C-alpha cells in the first residue's frame, strides 16, 4: 500500500507543482512561497515549534495555540505551515510577525527530507485532521513527536480512509503520534482507525479559545462610524460561488424594507474577488472595494471586502452576520468567530464541517438557519427591526463559548513534556 501511495504521489506531484507555477503568475505571494512545496526554505538555527493548519479556517483557529507557544517558549522559532494559497495569505496577514509561514511540503521523501532538515521541528502540532504518511513516518525516524490537536473525524472521513486503512493504521499507531480529539466520538473514530488508546484523549475544540485582539474591538466603533453609525449593517462572510447571487438577492429584498441597509460582502477565496466585483457591476448596486480605499457613503449599497485578515473587525462593527459556505454544499465555516465579537449569526443548512458546534449553537438559539435568499432576507429584516432578538441569541452564544473554553490549556499539558525534553 505504501508503494502504491508513493507511486501516486510521484505521478501527481508534477501536475500539482505546474498548477502552482501557473497560479504564481497571478499571485505574487504564491511565488514567494512556491519552493517550500518542495521542502525548500531558510534553515532554522535552533529548531522550531511547528504548527500545521490546512487552510483558512484552521489558520484562524491556530491563533490561540501560536500565542500560547510564543508566551511559553519566547526563545523558540514558531513555524506555521498551510496547504492552500488562501491559507498562506491568511497566515501572513494574521501571524506574519509571529511565525515563519510556509507551505507544508509535498508528501514525497525528498520534499519531506528537505523540509525537516531546514525547519528542524522539535514537535509538530497538526490542527484537526491532516494525515500525511511519508511526513509522519519521517518524523518518527527523526524522533519528532506529532500531536493531532483539536482532532476531528467524521463518519464520512472514516469511510474515505478505508482504501488505505493499513497505511493509516501504521501511521496513527506509531509511538510518536498523539491524538487530542475534539470529542469522545472523534477519539473513538481515531482509535478505530488505529490510533493508540493510551495516546488518545479528549481536549475539546481550540476554536472556542479564540480571543479577539482588544485593539480590534476598540476600533470597531470607529469602523462603524465609517460604515454609517445610523444605518443597519450586515456582513456576509466567507461566501462561495453561487452564494453571492443569493446574498445580493437577499440584500435587494432587505433594502426594500430598510432602504439605508449596508451589506459588507467578503468572499472566501481571493482569486474570486474580481469575479464578485464583476457580479456587483452587473447587479446595478452601488459598491466600493476595500482595496480601493474609497469611503462608504450613504449611497453605497455594498462594501466588497477584498482583503484577508480583516473580517473579524467588520463582524465586530456590524449588527448581524451571515456565515457562508452554508447555502451551498460546502459544509459551512466558523460560526464562533462572529459570536466571539458579539455579532449575531445567520447560517444556511450546510454545516457539516463542524456539525457538533452548529447543533449546539442552534439548540440554545444562538444561531438561526435560513434556507434560501428569501429566507435570509426575512431573517435580516426581522433582526434589523428587533435588535432584542439578536441580543438574546448573542448572549446564548457567549454562554456556549465560555462553557467550552480550555482546549488550549489541555493541549499544552500534553505538549509541555514533549517540548521540554528537547529544550
N, C-alpha and C positions, 0 to 999 in steps of 0.2 A: 504493500500500500504506500509506503514512504517513497519507493522508487517511482510509482505512478504519479504521486503528488509532485515530486521534483520534475518529472518529465513535463507535466502540465505547466508547471511554473516556468521552466525554461522556454516552453513554446509561447506562453502568453506574455512574459515579461517584455520582449522586444516590442510587441504591439502596444502594451501599456506605456512604455517609455516614449515611443513615437507619438502617441497621443499627448503625452505631457509636453513633448517638444512643440507640437502644434499649438497647444494651449499657451505655451510660453511666448509665442509670437504676439499674443494679445495681453498677457498678464505679466507685468514686469516682476512682481513679487514671486511668481512661479519660476521665472528664470533664475532668480537668486537662490532658490532652494532646490532646483532641479536635481543637482548631482547627489543630494542627500538621499534620493530614491535608491541610488546605487551604493549607499553607505559612506559616501564621502562627507567631509565636514571638518571643522577645526578640531584639533586634539585637545581634550580637557586634561589639564595638568594633574589634578588631584582626585580625579574620579567624580562622578556625578550622581545625583539622585534623580532618577528618570521616571517621568510620568507620561503615559500614553493615553491620548484622547482621540478617538477616531475622527470626529467631525464637530460641527458647531455646538451641538447640544452637550456633548461630553467635554468640549473645551470650556464652556461656561461652568459646568459642574466641577471642573478641575480647580477652580479658584480657591475654595477653602483648603484643599489639600496642599496646593502650592504655597499658599500663605502660611500655613502651619509649618511646613517643611522649612520655609525661609526663616521663620521665627525660631524654630528649634535647632536648626543647623545653619547659622548665618555664614559659616565659612565654606560651605559646600556649594558647588555649582548645581543649579537646577536645570534640567533638560526636559523640554516638553515636545513630544512628537505627535503628529497627526497623520491621518491617512488621506485627507482631501485638501484641495486647494482652498476651498472656502474655510475649512477648519484652520488651516495655517494662517490665512489672513486674519481670521478672528483672533487667533492666539497672539499674533503680532500686535494687534490693536489692544488687546487686554493685558498681555503679560510680556511685551517686548523688552521691558526694562527689568523684569524679574527673572526670566528664564531664557535659555538658549532654545530657539524654536527651530525644529527640523521636521522633515517627513520621516516616518518610520520606513526603514529600507524594505525593498522587495524581499520576500521570504525565500531567498536563494543563498546558498552557502557563502559565496564570495561577497555578496552585498552585506549579509549579516556579519561576516568576519570583519569587514572594514568598519562597519558601524560600531561594533563592540571595541575594536582597537582604538578608535578615535574618541568615542563618548565615554569609555571606561566606566560604565554604570556600576555602582555599588549595590543597587537594588532597582528593580523595575516594578512600577505600580501601574497596572493596566486597568483603566476605568471601564466598567460594565462588562462587555463580552467581546474580546478580540483574542482569538486563538491562532497563533502562527507557529506551526510545528517546528520549522527549522530554527527560528529565533528562540523559541522556548528551549529546545534541546541544546542549542549553543550556550544559552545562559546557564543551563545545568552543568555543562562541561567546564565553564569558567567560574563555577561556584557563585553565581549571581542569583539571589533569591528573587522570585517573582510573586507578586501579590495581585490577584484579580480583585479589585476593590469595587464596592457598590455593585457587585456582580449580579446580573440578572439573566435569566434564561427561560424563554417561553417554551411551551409545548411544541410550537411550530419550529423553533430553533433546534430543539432536541431531535425532531424528525429530520431536519436538514443535515445534522451531523451524522446520521445513520450510515451514510455511504462511506464514511471514514471512521467508523466507530473505534476500530482497533488503534488507529493512529491517535485519535483524540484521547482515548483511554490512557495510552502510554504518556502522552503529554501532560494531561491533568493529574495523573497519579504520581508524577515524578516528585522526588523528595524536596526539590527546591520550590515547588508551586504551592501557594496558599490561596484559598478562596474565602473572601469576605463578602457574603451574599446579602442582597437587599432584604430577603425574606426567607422564612423556613422552607417555603415551596421552591424558591430558587436554589437554596442549598441542597434540597433533596434531588433536584434535577441535575445539578453538577455532580453529586455523588453517583447518581445513576449513570452518568457518562464516564465515570472513572476517577473523579476527584477523591483524594484520601479523606475519609470522615474526620480523622484526628486533626487535619489541617484545614477543615472547612467549618466556618462559623457564620452566624448572622450578625451583621453590623449595621444594617439599615442603608438608607439612600443618602449619599453625601449632598445631593441637590437640596435637601432640607437645611443644610448648614450654610447655604449661600448667604452671604451678608453683603448688602449694598454699601458702597462707599458713602459715608456720611456727606462728603462733599457733593456727590451726585444728588442726594436727597435735598440738600440745602439749596442746590442750584435749580431744583425743579420749579420753584416759584418764579424765578427769573425766566426760565424757559417757557413757562405757561403764559407769562405776560407777553412774550414774543409771539406766541401762537394765538393769543387772544384771551384775556382773562375772563371776559364776559360771555364768550361763546362756548358751546359744548364741543368737546374734543374726544375723539376715539381713535385708537390705534389698531390697525390690522397688522400683526407682526408675524414674521416668518411664513409669508404666503408662498404658495407654489403655483405652477402653471395651471390655469383653469380656475383658481380661487380668486385672482384679481378681478376677473369678469363678474363673478358673483358679489364680491365686496363692493365694486363700483355700482352695480345694480342696486345693492342694498343702500349705498350712500345716497343715490338719487331719491330713493323712497324716504330715507331719513330726512333729507333736506326739504322734501315736500311738507313735512311736519315741523321740522326745525331748520328754517332757511339759513341760519348762521353756522350750522354744524361744520366742523373741520375734520377731515379724515387724514391721519398720518399712515401712509401705506409703506410697509417695509418688507420687500421680497426677501426670501430666504437666501438665495444664491446670487452673488454679484454678477455672474455672466448674464443674468436675466434683467438687470437694471435697465438696460437700453430698450429691451423688448417691452417692459412695463411702461417706460416713458412713451413709447410709440402708441401703446394701448391708451394711455391717458390723452395723447394728442387726438386720437380718433374719437375719444369719448365726448369731446366738446367741453369737458370740465376745465376750469382754470386751475393750473397746478404750478408748483415750483419744485425744483430739485434741491435737495440738501447740499449737494456738492457745488451748486452754482452760487451759494451764499446769498440768495435773494431773500428779502423779507417776506414773511407771510402777511398778507393784508386782509382786510375784511372781504375782499372779492375772491380770495383764494379758496378753492373747494378742497384741494388735496395737496398735502406735502409728501413728495416722494422721498423717503429716507433711503437714499442710495449710498449708504456708508455702512461700515461694520463697527461694532463696539459701542454704539450709542442707543440701542433700542431700549435698554432699561431706563435711561434718562427720560425718554419720551413716555414710557409706561408711567413713570413717577409723576409726570406733568399732566397726564390725561385723566379723563373721567371714567374711561371704560376701555377694555381691550378685547380684541378677538385674536385668539392664538391659532395660527394657520397650520397647514398640513393636516387639517381635520375635516374640511369639507370635500377633500379629495382623498383617495385611499392611500395616504402616506403613512398614517399612524399617529399624527399629531406631534406637537413639540412641547416645550417646557411650560406647563401650566403654573408652576410655582414662581417663576420669575416675576410676572406682573403682581401676583399676590404679595411677594416679598416687599414691594413698594406700595402696597395698599391700593392697587388698581384692580377694579372688578373685572371678572373674566367671563367671556363667552367662548365657546368652542363648538366645533362640528362633531359629528358622531364618530369619526375615525380617530381613536386614541389608543391603538394597540401598542404603541411604543412604550407607554407607561400606564397600562390599564389599571394596575392597583391604585396608583395615585389618583387617576381620573375617577375611579369608583368611589374612593374615599372622599374626595372633594365634592362629588355630586351627591353623595349620601347625606352630607351635612348642609347642602345648599350653597356651597362656596363657589360653584360654577354653574352656568346654565348651558345646556346643549341645544344648539339650533340645527335645523335640518337643511336649510337652503337659503337663498338670498332673501326671499320674502320673510322667512322666519327670523333671519339675522336682523333685518330692518325693523321688524316688530320689537325684538328684544332691545335693540339700541334705543329706539324711540321711547320705549317704556322706561328704560333706565334714565334717560335724559329727563323725562317728565317726573320721575320719582326717585330722587337720589337715595332715599332711605333703603330701597331695595338693594342698591349696590353696597351701602354701608353695612347692612346686615350680612351680605354674602362675604364681604372682605373680613369682617370680624370672625365669621366661621372659618374662613381660610387661614387667618392668622392663628387661630387656635390649633388647627391641624399642623401648621408649620412648627409652632412652638412645641407641640407634644411629640414631634418626630425628630427633633434635633438630636445630635450626639453621635452621628455616624462617624464623623472625623475623629472624635475622641477615641472611639472603639478601634477604629482603623489604626490610629497612632500607637495604641497599646501593642498591636501586632508588629507594626513597623519598627518600633524603637529597638528591641533587641536584635533585629535583623540588620539595622543600620549601625548600631553602636559596636557591633562586633568588628566592623571594618574602619571605625573612626580612630 
